[in-house]
């Protein structure tokens, strides 16, 4: 990626392919890595193979069926295909973002998104599709094929819902990305939401009662809302960083990321009060890998940029080690399927 940063957009394709292949190989050919590997995805694959598919999102069900058509009972195929899709989507976004590919890659790899995909296969693909949708939202703000860009963005979200129903929230998020509010109004809504968390939890409980997602709030699962999450704290912290920074003229990416941190921070505050709420929070905090590199690239003065980047790289490395220590799920030592 350091090489890619030195090349023209067309010439950087080769280092992108090499980086993609490295990360895809680690993810696609892992074996038994990730809590949900044998707990969720292997049983699901076998059920579909045996003709008794469980209730699930339609596109992911179809993808399992496609793997069965070509690979039979070899369940590793679904991890290969989903990893190819996920890493491919991420590198489409990184390729088209107007900031350092090194920063973006380090943020993606060490900030938690890459390792998170080992556990939460469907949701991380849905979030990657949302990242692609952001490219078209930015084009829409630029006035480039406005209706076409917006149509593509919403179509990508519709596909994301086919992977994980939680992506429905992204339809609302896209509309809120166009907000341009006074700082006081942003702060009012943020702190009002924090105060109203018990009310939100009660309403969510009523809406989910009787569904398979009712366990998100019932206490059936262990409560991960008590877990210490560096990525979540970083995401909320950068809401205030974006809020109290004056944007450059017509900087649409800045407006997108400020509003994304605003909406996501509210979701994270609510999520910390709900068992499995971090699953919903993860629809947002993994997007640090886009918003933070952009801020460092365009809103840190040149004399401080090298120091801040080194500081950020160090912090990312610490988060990587922290993720392995508390939720490594057997990533080390590494095992191959073949």
C-alpha positions in Angstrom: 0.0 0.0 0.0 3.0 2.3 0.6 3.9 1.6 -3.1 0.4 2.2 -4.2 0.4 5.6 -2.6 3.3 6.5 -4.8 1.7 5.4 -8.1 -1.1 6.8 -10.4 -4.6 5.4 -9.9 -4.2 3.0 -12.8 -0.7 1.8 -11.9 -1.7 1.0 -8.3 -3.9 -1.9 -9.4 -1.1 -4.4 -9.0 -0.2 -3.6 -5.3 -3.9 -3.6 -4.6 -4.3 -7.1 -6.1 -1.3 -8.3 -4.0 -2.7 -6.9 -0.8 -6.2 -8.2 -1.6 -4.8 -11.7 -2.1 -2.8 -11.7 1.2 -5.9 -10.7 3.3 -8.3 -12.9 1.3 -6.0 -16.0 1.7 -5.9 -15.5 5.5 -9.6 -15.0 5.8 -10.9 -17.4 3.1 -8.7 -20.4 4.0 -8.9 -20.1 7.8 -10.2 -23.2 9.6 -12.1 -23.2 12.8 -11.2 -19.5 13.4 -13.9 -17.4 14.8 -16.6 -18.2 17.4 -19.3 -18.6 14.7 -17.2 -20.8 12.4 -18.5 -24.1 13.8 -21.3 -22.6 15.9 -23.2 -20.9 13.1 -21.9 -21.1 9.6 -20.9 -24.7 9.3 -24.3 -26.0 10.7 -26.2 -23.6 8.4 -24.3 -24.8 5.4 -25.0 -28.5 6.3 -28.7 -27.8 6.9 -29.0 -26.2 3.4 -27.0 -29.0 1.9 -29.4 -31.5 3.5 -32.5 -29.6 2.2 -33.6 -28.2 5.6 -32.5 -24.5 5.5 -33.0 -22.5 8.6 -34.7 -19.1 8.5 -32.1 -16.6 7.2 -31.5 -13.7 5.0 -32.3 -14.5 1.3 -29.0 -13.5 -0.4 -26.8 -15.3 2.2 -29.1 -18.4 1.8 -28.7 -18.2 -2.0 -24.9 -17.8 -1.7 -24.8 -21.0 0.4 -26.9 -22.8 -2.3 -24.5 -21.6 -5.0 -21.5 -23.0 -3.1 -23.3 -26.3 -2.6 -24.0 -26.4 -6.4 -20.3 -26.1 -7.1 -18.5 -27.5 -4.0 -21.0 -30.0 -2.6 -20.6 -30.7 1.1 -17.3 -28.8 1.3 -18.4 -26.1 3.8 -15.1 -24.2 3.5 -16.3 -22.9 0.2 -18.7 -20.5 1.9 -15.9 -18.9 3.8 -13.8 -18.6 0.6 -16.7 -16.9 -1.3 -17.7 -14.6 1.5 -14.1 -13.6 2.2 -13.6 -12.8 -1.5 -16.7 -10.6 -1.6 -15.9 -8.9 1.7 -12.2 -8.1 1.0 -13.1 -7.2 -2.6 -15.7 -4.6 -1.5 -13.4 -3.1 1.1 -10.6 -2.6 -1.4 -13.0 -1.1 -4.0 -13.7 1.5 -1.3 -10.1 2.0 -0.3 -9.1 2.3 -4.0 -11.6 5.1 -4.5 -11.1 7.0 -1.2 -9.0 10.2 -1.6 -6.6 9.5 1.2 -3.5 7.4 2.1 -4.0 3.7 1.2 -1.5 2.9 4.0 -3.6 4.7 6.6 -6.8 3.0 5.3 -5.3 -0.5 5.3 -3.7 -0.2 8.7 -7.1 1.1 10.1 -8.9 -1.8 8.4 -6.5 -4.5 9.5 -5.7 -3.3 13.0 -8.8 -1.3 13.9 -10.9 -4.4 14.3 -12.9 -4.6 11.1 -10.8 -7.4 9.5 -10.7 -9.6 12.6 -14.4 -8.9 13.3 -15.2 -10.4 9.9 -14.0 -13.8 11.2 -16.9 -13.9 13.6 -19.6 -11.8 12.0 -19.5 -12.8 8.3 -22.9 -11.6 7.1 -22.9 -8.3 9.0 -19.4 -7.3 7.9 -20.3 -7.9 4.3 -23.5 -5.7 4.8 -21.3 -2.9 6.3 -18.8 -3.2 3.4 -21.7 -2.7 1.0 -22.7 0.4 3.0 -19.2 1.7 2.6 -19.6 1.3 -1.2 -22.9 3.2 -1.0 -21.0 6.1 0.7 -19.0 6.5 -2.5 -22.2 7.2 -4.4 -23.6 9.4 -1.7 -20.5 11.6 -2.0 -21.0 11.6 -5.8 -24.6 12.7 -5.3 -23.4 15.6 -3.1 -21.0 16.6 -5.8 -23.9 16.7 -8.2 -22.6 13.9 -10.4 -25.6 12.0 -11.9 -27.6 12.8 -8.7 -30.6 10.5 -9.2 -28.5 7.6 -10.6 -25.9 7.9 -7.7 -28.7 7.9 -5.1 -30.4 4.9 -6.7 -27.2 2.9 -6.7 -26.6 3.8 -3.0 -30.0 2.6 -2.0 -29.7 -0.5 -4.2 -26.4 -1.4 -2.4 -28.2 -1.1 1.0 -31.0 -3.3 -0.3 -28.4 -6.0 -1.2 -26.8 -5.5 2.3 -30.2 -6.2 3.9 -30.2 -9.5 2.0 -27.1 -10.4 3.9 -28.1 -9.1 7.3 -31.5 -7.6 8.3 -29.8 -5.1 10.7 -28.6 -3.2 7.6 -32.2 -1.8 7.3 -31.0 1.0 9.6 -28.7 2.2 6.8 -31.7 3.4 4.8 -32.3 5.9 7.5 -28.6 6.7 8.0 -28.1 7.6 4.3 -30.9 10.3 4.6 -29.3 11.7 7.7 -25.8 12.0 6.1 -27.1 15.2 4.3 -27.7 17.0 7.7 -26.0 20.4 8.2 -26.9 21.4 11.7 -25.5 23.9 14.2 -23.1 22.4 16.7 -25.5 23.0 19.6 -28.3 21.0 17.9 -25.9 18.1 17.3 -25.0 18.2 21.0 -28.6 18.5 22.1 -29.7 15.4 20.2 -26.7 13.4 21.3 -27.1 14.1 25.0 -31.0 13.9 24.8 -30.6 10.4 23.3 -28.2 9.4 26.1 -30.8 10.5 28.7 -33.6 8.6 26.9 -31.6 5.3 26.6 -34.0 3.5 29.0 -37.0 4.5 26.9 -35.3 3.4 23.7 -34.4 0.1 25.3 -38.0 -0.5 26.4 -39.3 0.4 22.9 -36.8 -1.9 21.2 -37.8 -4.7 23.6 -41.4 -4.3 22.6 -40.6 -4.3 18.8 -38.4 -7.4 19.1 -40.5 -9.4 21.4 -41.5 -12.7 19.9 -38.9 -12.5 17.1 -35.6 -14.4 16.9 -33.9 -11.1 17.7 -35.7 -10.9 21.0 -32.7 -12.5 22.7 -30.7 -9.3 21.9 -32.5 -7.6 24.8 -33.7 -10.6 26.9 -30.5 -11.5 28.6 -30.5 -14.9 27.0 -26.9 -14.2 25.8 -24.0 -13.0 27.9 -24.1 -9.2 28.0 -21.2 -7.9 25.8 -22.3 -4.3 26.5 -20.1 -4.5 29.6 -17.0 -5.3 27.5 -14.4 -2.6 27.0 -14.4 -1.5 23.4 -11.6 0.7 22.2 -13.1 1.0 18.7 -16.5 2.2 20.1 -14.8 4.8 22.3 -12.7 6.0 19.4 -15.8 6.3 17.2 -17.7 8.4 19.8 -14.5 10.5 20.5 -14.2 11.3 16.8 -17.8 12.5 16.7 -16.6 15.4 19.0 -13.5 15.8 16.9 -15.5 16.2 13.7 -18.1 18.4 15.5 -15.6 20.9 16.8 -13.5 21.1 13.6 -14.4 23.6 10.9 -14.8 21.9 7.6 -13.2 23.1 4.4 -15.5 24.6 1.8 -17.6 22.0 -0.1 -15.9 19.1 1.7 -18.6 16.5 1.3 -16.7 13.7 2.8 -16.3 15.7 6.0 -20.0 16.2 6.2 -20.7 12.5 5.6 -18.3 11.4 8.3 -19.5 14.0 10.8 -23.1 12.9 10.4 -22.0 9.2 10.4 -20.3 9.7 13.7 -23.3 11.6 15.0 -25.8 8.8 14.2 -23.4 6.0 15.1 -22.5 7.5 18.4 -26.1 7.6 19.4 -26.5 3.9 18.3 -23.4 3.0 20.4 -24.7 4.8 23.5 -28.0 2.8 23.2 -26.2 -0.4 22.3 -24.1 -0.4 25.5 -27.4 -0.8 27.4 -28.6 -3.9 25.5 -27.3 -7.4 25.6 -25.7 -8.0 22.2 -26.1 -4.3 21.6 -22.5 -4.1 20.4 -23.6 -6.2 17.4 -25.7 -3.2 16.3 -23.0 -0.7 17.4 -20.6 -2.6 15.0 -22.7 -1.3 12.1 -20.9 1.9 12.8 -17.7 1.7 14.8 -15.9 -0.4 12.3 -16.2 2.6 9.9 -13.4 4.2 11.9 -11.2 2.7 9.2 -12.6 5.3 6.7 -13.3 8.4 8.8 -10.2 8.6 10.9 -7.7 8.4 8.0 -9.6 11.0 6.1 -9.4 13.4 9.1 -5.7 12.8 9.6 -5.1 13.3 5.9 -6.9 16.6 5.4 -7.4 18.2 8.9 -4.0 17.8 10.6 -1.4 20.5 9.8 1.6 19.4 7.8 4.1 20.0 10.6 2.1 17.7 12.9 1.0 15.1 10.4 4.0 12.7 10.6 3.8 12.7 14.4 0.1 12.2 14.5 0.3 9.3 11.9 2.9 7.6 14.0 0.8 8.0 17.0 -2.2 6.6 15.2 -0.3 3.6 13.8 0.9 2.8 17.3 -2.6 3.0 18.7 -3.9 0.8 15.9 -1.2 -1.8 16.7 -2.2 -1.7 20.3 -5.8 -2.2 19.4 -4.8 -5.2 17.2 -2.9 -6.8 20.1 -5.8 -6.1 22.4 -8.3 -7.7 20.0 -6.1 -10.8 19.8 -5.7 -11.0 23.5 -9.4 -10.7 24.5 -11.2 -12.1 21.4 -8.6 -13.9 19.3 -10.7 -17.0 18.9 -7.7 -19.1 18.0 -6.3 -16.8 15.3 -2.9 -17.7 16.7 -1.6 -20.3 16.0 -3.1 -20.3 12.5 -4.6 -23.4 10.8 -5.3 -24.0 7.2 -8.2 -25.9 5.7 -6.3 -27.6 2.9 
